[in-house]
């Protein structure tokens, strides 16, 4: 098994899917084996956030904050369901996780 000697951190983007869970478990194994750090990233899709905020009679910032908080709760539940007890640095950001033009 080849080790990643020069890699210091692994950034794992998650959408909380079963595929992401498999990647998480593999990432944990790699970090334990190689002594690297695992960081988690989730992107809250901001596409349509302005229209949604208008419909909810909220500011875009308030709506985004609610979605980001909910994503944090989902991430914690996802980790629990995956049987993961370690804690990792987490970034939850708003943006467009995928280019919709194609």
C-alpha positions, 0 to 999 in steps of 0.5 A: 500500500502506497502512503501519501508522504507529502499530503498533510490534509485531505479535504472531503466534500460531502453531500451526505450521500452513501457515496460520500459516506464511503469516501469518508470512511476511506478518508479516515483510514488514509488519515489514520495510516498516513498521519494526515488531517481530514477536513470536511466541506459541505456547500449549501446550494445558494441557487434560488436563495434570493427567491426563497428569501423573498417567499419567506419574507426574510433577508437573503443573509437570514435564509442562508444562515438558517440553511447553513445551520441546518446543514451543520445539524445534517452533517452531525447526524450523517457522521453519527449514522456513519458510526464516526466518533472522531471530530474533524474541522468542518466548513459549511459555505454557501455557493453553487456546488455544481455548474448548472450550465452543462 
